[in-house]
Amino acid sequence: MRARQNSILVLMGYAVAGLFVFLGIMDCLSTNWAISVGAYEINWFMRMAMDYLGVFWIVPKLVFQALVAAMIVWSPNVATIGIMTVMCGWLSSVVTNNFIIAYALTYFA
């Protein structure tokens, strides 16, 4: 619990957790747009979730991301914040790629 005594780490934990959840929402929106214009999900696990859950595939995805965000806030240590910052960078590239694919399929296909 000493990590929670450092107010800077707590603030950084909340910031990274909030960004992670925001990027998760953006991933769901960009994926739905891309799929609606003809793209397909490459991730086999998420594709399986989409097949079995239909439009509700976003629920387990966002619940999982919220749980990860809660763990970041619960124990905001330097290693966790660093790893999750890298994960946010990766997730932002996924979201950007989804938007590029969706835009290209919408306006150029």
Backbone as a printed PyTorch tensor [residue, N CA C, xyz], in Angstrom:
tensor([[[  0.8090,  -1.2040,   0.0000],
         [  0.0000,   0.0000,   0.0000],
         [  0.8530,   1.2690,   0.0000]],

        [[  2.1710,   1.1200,   0.0590],
         [  3.0060,   2.3140,   0.0620],
         [  2.8980,   3.0810,  -1.2430]],

        [[  2.5800,   2.3780,  -2.3430],
         [  2.4430,   3.0610,  -3.6230],
         [  1.3070,   4.0750,  -3.5800]],

        [[  0.2540,   3.7830,  -2.8490],
         [ -0.8870,   4.7020,  -2.7650],
         [ -0.5830,   5.9080,  -1.8940]],

        [[  0.5090,   5.8820,  -1.1640],
         [  0.8820,   7.0310,  -0.3450],
         [  1.5880,   8.1010,  -1.1680]],

        [[  2.0650,   7.7390,  -2.3410],
         [  2.7320,   8.6880,  -3.2140],
         [  1.6770,   9.3200,  -4.1280]],

        [[  1.3600,  10.5860,  -3.8830],
         [  0.2690,  11.2310,  -4.6140],
         [  0.5640,  11.3680,  -6.1040]],

        [[  1.8100,  11.4840,  -6.4780],
         [  2.1540,  11.5790,  -7.9020],
         [  1.8570,  10.2560,  -8.6040]],

        [[  2.2350,   9.1290,  -7.9640],
         [  1.9350,   7.8310,  -8.5580],
         [  0.4310,   7.5840,  -8.6420]],

        [[ -0.2930,   8.0130,  -7.6270],
         [ -1.7510,   7.8520,  -7.6380],
         [ -2.3490,   8.6480,  -8.7930]],

        [[ -1.9090,   9.8830,  -8.9760],
         [ -2.4030,  10.7170, -10.0690],
         [ -2.0480,  10.1050, -11.4220]],

        [[ -0.8250,   9.6320, -11.5590],
         [ -0.4100,   8.9940, -12.8090],
         [ -1.2090,   7.7140, -13.0560]],

        [[ -1.4870,   6.9750, -11.9820],
         [ -2.2930,   5.7660, -12.1080],
         [ -3.6850,   6.0730, -12.6270]],

        [[ -4.3180,   7.0940, -12.0700],
         [ -5.6400,   7.4810, -12.5460],
         [ -5.5880,   7.9490, -13.9970]],

        [[ -4.5640,   8.6990, -14.3610],
         [ -4.4400,   9.1950, -15.7330],
         [ -4.2670,   8.0460, -16.7220]],

        [[ -3.3650,   7.1120, -16.4160],
         [ -3.1300,   5.9780, -17.3210],
         [ -4.3660,   5.0770, -17.3730]],

        [[ -5.0100,   4.8490, -16.2390],
         [ -6.2160,   4.0190, -16.2220],
         [ -7.3340,   4.6680, -17.0320]],

        [[ -7.5150,   5.9600, -16.8830],
         [ -8.5380,   6.6680, -17.6590],
         [ -8.2540,   6.6250, -19.1440]],

        [[ -6.9810,   6.8090, -19.5130],
         [ -6.5940,   6.7370, -20.9210],
         [ -6.8260,   5.3340, -21.4730]],

        [[ -6.5140,   4.3160, -20.6770],
         [ -6.6930,   2.9390, -21.1110],
         [ -8.1670,   2.6350, -21.3720]],

        [[ -9.0480,   3.0800, -20.5060],
         [-10.4890,   2.8540, -20.6980],
         [-10.9930,   3.6500, -21.9050]],

        [[-10.5440,   4.8930, -22.0310],
         [-10.9350,   5.7180, -23.1790],
         [-10.5160,   5.0500, -24.4860]],

        [[ -9.2830,   4.5550, -24.5420],
         [ -8.8070,   3.8850, -25.7460],
         [ -9.5860,   2.5960, -26.0180]],

        [[-10.0150,   1.9190, -24.9540],
         [-10.8510,   0.7280, -25.1330],
         [-12.1810,   1.0690, -25.7800]],

        [[-12.7800,   2.1660, -25.3560],
         [-14.0430,   2.6170, -25.9500],
         [-13.8230,   3.0070, -27.4040]],

        [[-12.7350,   3.7300, -27.6650],
         [-12.4190,   4.1240, -29.0380],
         [-12.1440,   2.8970, -29.9090]],

        [[-11.5300,   1.8720, -29.3330],
         [-11.2800,   0.6380, -30.0780],
         [-12.5930,  -0.0190, -30.4680]],

        [[-13.5420,  -0.0600, -29.5500],
         [-14.8570,  -0.6440, -29.8650],
         [-15.5520,   0.1500, -30.9710]],

        [[-15.5370,   1.4670, -30.8630],
         [-16.1930,   2.3030, -31.8710],
         [-15.5280,   2.1650, -33.2390]],

        [[-14.1920,   2.2080, -33.2520],
         [-13.4850,   2.1280, -34.5360],
         [-13.6140,   0.7340, -35.1500]],

        [[-13.6150,  -0.2940, -34.3170],
         [-13.7940,  -1.6550, -34.8250],
         [-15.1870,  -1.8180, -35.4280]],

        [[-16.2070,  -1.3380, -34.7360],
         [-17.5700,  -1.4330, -35.2670],
         [-17.7000,  -0.7070, -36.5960]],

        [[-17.0840,   0.4780, -36.7000],
         [-17.1490,   1.2330, -37.9520],
         [-16.4590,   0.4500, -39.0700]],

        [[-15.2560,  -0.0430, -38.7790],
         [-14.5090,  -0.7730, -39.7990],
         [-15.2600,  -2.0260, -40.2550]],

        [[-15.8310,  -2.7450, -39.3240],
         [-16.5720,  -3.9560, -39.6860],
         [-17.8280,  -3.6100, -40.4860]],

        [[-18.4640,  -2.5020, -40.1510],
         [-19.6920,  -2.1190, -40.8560],
         [-19.4420,  -1.7330, -42.3100]],

        [[-18.1990,  -1.3930, -42.6550],
         [-17.8970,  -1.0110, -44.0410],
         [-17.1060,  -2.0860, -44.7770]],

        [[-16.9870,  -3.2830, -44.1730],
         [-16.4110,  -4.3940, -44.8990],
         [-15.1170,  -4.9780, -44.3660]],

        [[-14.5710,  -4.4440, -43.3150],
         [-13.3590,  -5.0150, -42.7340],
         [-13.7360,  -6.2340, -41.8990]],

        [[-12.7480,  -6.9360, -41.3930],
         [-13.0190,  -8.0770, -40.5210],
         [-12.0200,  -8.0640, -39.3700]],

        [[-12.3820,  -8.7000, -38.2940],
         [-11.5430,  -8.7690, -37.0960],
         [-10.4580,  -9.8180, -37.3010]],

        [[ -9.2070,  -9.4230, -37.0900],
         [ -8.0830, -10.3440, -37.2370],
         [ -7.8670, -11.1550, -35.9590]],

        [[ -8.0870, -10.5330, -34.8160],
         [ -7.8900, -11.2080, -33.5270],
         [ -8.9210, -12.3330, -33.3940]],

        [[ -8.4590, -13.5800, -33.3720],
         [ -9.3710, -14.7260, -33.3580],
         [-10.2450, -14.7440, -32.1120]],

        [[ -9.6940, -14.3190, -30.9760],
         [-10.4690, -14.3380, -29.7400],
         [-11.6220, -13.3370, -29.8150]],

        [[-11.3230, -12.1280, -30.2770],
         [-12.3800, -11.1230, -30.3780],
         [-13.3690, -11.4930, -31.4860]],

        [[-12.8860, -12.1020, -32.5640],
         [-13.7860, -12.5400, -33.6420],
         [-14.7600, -13.5900, -33.1110]],

        [[-14.2480, -14.5030, -32.2730],
         [-15.1020, -15.5220, -31.6780],
         [-16.1340, -14.8660, -30.7530]],

        [[-15.6950, -13.8750, -29.9780],
         [-16.6300, -13.1550, -29.1000],
         [-17.7030, -12.4500, -29.9210]],

        [[-17.3020, -11.8660, -31.0460],
         [-18.2710, -11.1950, -31.9130],
         [-19.2740, -12.1850, -32.4910]],

        [[-18.7840, -13.3640, -32.8700],
         [-19.6730, -14.3810, -33.4320],
         [-20.6880, -14.8810, -32.4130]],

        [[-20.2450, -15.1170, -31.1840],
         [-21.1260, -15.6900, -30.1650],
         [-21.9810, -14.6540, -29.4410]],

        [[-21.4630, -13.4460, -29.2850],
         [-22.1760, -12.4480, -28.4890],
         [-22.8800, -11.3840, -29.3200]],

        [[-22.6060, -11.3480, -30.6020],
         [-23.2280, -10.3350, -31.4580],
         [-22.8060,  -8.9400, -31.0510]],

        [[-23.7830,  -8.0400, -30.9860],
         [-23.4630,  -6.6510, -30.6540],
         [-22.9770,  -6.4780, -29.2160]],

        [[-23.1740,  -7.4870, -28.4000],
         [-22.7640,  -7.3950, -26.9950],
         [-21.3070,  -7.7960, -26.7760]],

        [[-20.5360,  -7.9790, -27.8510],
         [-19.1240,  -8.3350, -27.7130],
         [-18.3510,  -7.2650, -26.9660]],

        [[-18.8440,  -6.0340, -26.9950],
         [-18.1060,  -4.9530, -26.3360],
         [-18.1690,  -5.0540, -24.8110]],

        [[-19.1850,  -5.7360, -24.2860],
         [-19.3380,  -5.8170, -22.8280],
         [-18.1540,  -6.5230, -22.1660]],

        [[-17.8010,  -7.7610, -22.5570],
         [-16.6490,  -8.3830, -21.8890],
         [-15.3410,  -7.6540, -22.1620]],

        [[-15.2040,  -7.0640, -23.3420],
         [-13.9780,  -6.3280, -23.6580],
         [-13.8240,  -5.1260, -22.7200]],

        [[-14.8910,  -4.3550, -22.5620],
         [-14.7990,  -3.1700, -21.7090],
         [-14.7460,  -3.5360, -20.2270]],

        [[-15.3930,  -4.6200, -19.8410],
         [-15.2900,  -5.0720, -18.4460],
         [-13.8560,  -5.4690, -18.1340]],

        [[-13.2210,  -6.2050, -19.0520],
         [-11.8250,  -6.5810, -18.8570],
         [-10.9350,  -5.3460, -18.7630]],

        [[-11.1520,  -4.3770, -19.6350],
         [-10.3310,  -3.1660, -19.5970],
         [-10.5850,  -2.3750, -18.3210]],

        [[-11.8170,  -2.3550, -17.8430],
         [-12.1170,  -1.6590, -16.5880],
         [-11.4480,  -2.3550, -15.4100]],

        [[-11.4010,  -3.6820, -15.4330],
         [-10.7060,  -4.4140, -14.3610],
         [ -9.2070,  -4.1190, -14.3630]],

        [[ -8.6170,  -4.0770, -15.5460],
         [ -7.1960,  -3.7280, -15.6380],
         [ -6.9680,  -2.3030, -15.1400]],

        [[ -7.8540,  -1.3900, -15.5240],
         [ -7.7430,  -0.0070, -15.0600],
         [ -7.8690,   0.0720, -13.5370]],

        [[ -8.7650,  -0.7230, -12.9730],
         [ -8.9160,  -0.7390, -11.5120],
         [ -7.6490,  -1.2450, -10.8330]],

        [[ -6.9860,  -2.2270, -11.4490],
         [ -5.7290,  -2.7180, -10.8710],
         [ -4.6420,  -1.6540, -10.9190]],

        [[ -4.6400,  -0.8540, -11.9780],
         [ -3.6720,   0.2300, -12.0680],
         [ -3.9050,   1.2300, -10.9360]],

        [[ -5.1600,   1.5820, -10.7260],
         [ -5.4990,   2.5520,  -9.6780],
         [ -5.2430,   1.9520,  -8.2900]],

        [[ -5.5080,   0.6660,  -8.1300],
         [ -5.3300,   0.0060,  -6.8420],
         [ -3.8690,  -0.0320,  -6.4220]],

        [[ -2.9810,  -0.2910,  -7.3760],
         [ -1.5570,  -0.3920,  -7.0540],
         [ -0.7300,   0.4020,  -8.0630]],

        [[ -0.7110,   1.7150,  -7.9210],
         [ -0.0260,   2.5580,  -8.9000],
         [  1.4910,   2.6270,  -8.6590]],

        [[  2.1920,   1.5470,  -8.9910],
         [  3.6450,   1.5880,  -8.8410],
         [  4.2890,   1.9250, -10.1790]],

        [[  5.5680,   2.2340, -10.1460],
         [  6.2670,   2.7010, -11.3470],
         [  6.2290,   1.6490, -12.4540]],

        [[  6.4450,   0.3940, -12.1070],
         [  6.4550,  -0.6700, -13.1260],
         [  5.0930,  -0.8120, -13.7970]],

        [[  4.0300,  -0.8350, -13.0180],
         [  2.6830,  -0.9750, -13.5730],
         [  2.3360,   0.1990, -14.4640]],

        [[  2.6520,   1.3930, -14.0070],
         [  2.3530,   2.5890, -14.8080],
         [  3.1620,   2.5760, -16.0980]],

        [[  4.4160,   2.1620, -16.0240],
         [  5.2500,   2.0940, -17.2230],
         [  4.7300,   1.0820, -18.2270]],

        [[  4.3990,  -0.1060, -17.7570],
         [  3.8700,  -1.1490, -18.6430],
         [  2.5550,  -0.6970, -19.2700]],

        [[  1.6820,  -0.1150, -18.4790],
         [  0.3860,   0.3000, -19.0080],
         [  0.5040,   1.5100, -19.9240]],

        [[  1.5150,   2.3300, -19.7470],
         [  1.7560,   3.4270, -20.6790],
         [  2.1450,   2.8730, -22.0470]],

        [[  2.9940,   1.8500, -22.0350],
         [  3.3530,   1.1800, -23.2920],
         [  2.1130,   0.5370, -23.9130]],

        [[  1.2770,  -0.0930, -23.1050],
         [  0.0450,  -0.7060, -23.6040],
         [ -0.8920,   0.3410, -24.2100]],

        [[ -0.9630,   1.5160, -23.5840],
         [ -1.7920,   2.5970, -24.1420],
         [ -1.2500,   3.0350, -25.4940]],

        [[  0.0700,   3.0930, -25.6290],
         [  0.6660,   3.4310, -26.9200],
         [  0.3110,   2.4120, -27.9750]],

        [[  0.3990,   1.1350, -27.6150],
         [  0.0400,   0.0730, -28.5510],
         [ -1.4410,   0.1390, -28.9130]],

        [[ -2.2970,   0.3210, -27.9060],
         [ -3.7360,   0.3730, -28.1530],
         [ -4.1000,   1.5890, -29.0040]],

        [[ -3.3950,   2.6960, -28.8230],
         [ -3.6770,   3.8670, -29.6620],
         [ -3.3070,   3.5970, -31.1180]],

        [[ -2.2730,   2.7830, -31.3480],
         [ -1.9360,   2.4290, -32.7340],
         [ -2.9990,   1.5120, -33.3350]],

        [[ -3.5780,   0.6340, -32.5320],
         [ -4.6670,  -0.2260, -33.0000],
         [ -5.8820,   0.6180, -33.3740]],

        [[ -6.2300,   1.5690, -32.5230],
         [ -7.3760,   2.4440, -32.7880],
         [ -7.1330,   3.2670, -34.0520]],

        [[ -5.9350,   3.8150, -34.1800],
         [ -5.5980,   4.5970, -35.3690],
         [ -5.7070,   3.7410, -36.6240]],

        [[ -5.1860,   2.5270, -36.5530],
         [ -5.2680,   1.6160, -37.6890],
         [ -6.7200,   1.3000, -38.0410]],

        [[ -7.5540,   1.0700, -37.0310],
         [ -8.9720,   0.8080, -37.2860],
         [ -9.6330,   1.9820, -38.0030]],

        [[ -9.3360,   3.2010, -37.5500],
         [ -9.9250,   4.3800, -38.1830],
         [ -9.4270,   4.5500, -39.6150]],

        [[ -8.1600,   4.2800, -39.8560],
         [ -7.6130,   4.3860, -41.2180],
         [ -8.2970,   3.3740, -42.1340]],

        [[ -8.4250,   2.1400, -41.6720],
         [ -9.0920,   1.1050, -42.4730],
         [-10.5450,   1.4820, -42.7370]],

        [[-11.2560,   1.9030, -41.7000],
         [-12.6660,   2.2590, -41.8580],
         [-12.8270,   3.4430, -42.8020]],

        [[-11.9830,   4.4400, -42.6660],
         [-12.0590,   5.6200, -43.5340],
         [-11.7860,   5.2290, -44.9810]],

        [[-10.7380,   4.4210, -45.1880],
         [-10.3830,   4.0000, -46.5480],
         [-11.4940,   3.1830, -47.1800]],

        [[-12.0900,   2.2670, -46.4240],
         [-13.1690,   1.4530, -46.9800],
         [-14.4340,   2.2670, -47.2110]],

        [[-14.6240,   3.3060, -46.4080],
         [-15.8190,   4.1440, -46.5660],
         [-15.7170,   5.0430, -47.7810]],

        [[-14.5640,   5.6700, -47.9800],
         [-14.4680,   6.7120, -49.0060],
         [-13.6870,   6.3180, -50.2500]],

        [[-12.9310,   5.2190, -50.2230],
         [-12.1160,   4.8780, -51.3800],
         [-12.4050,   3.4880, -51.9600]],

        [[-13.2710,   2.7370, -51.3290],
         [-13.5420,   1.3720, -51.8460],
         [-14.7940,   1.3530, -52.6840]]])
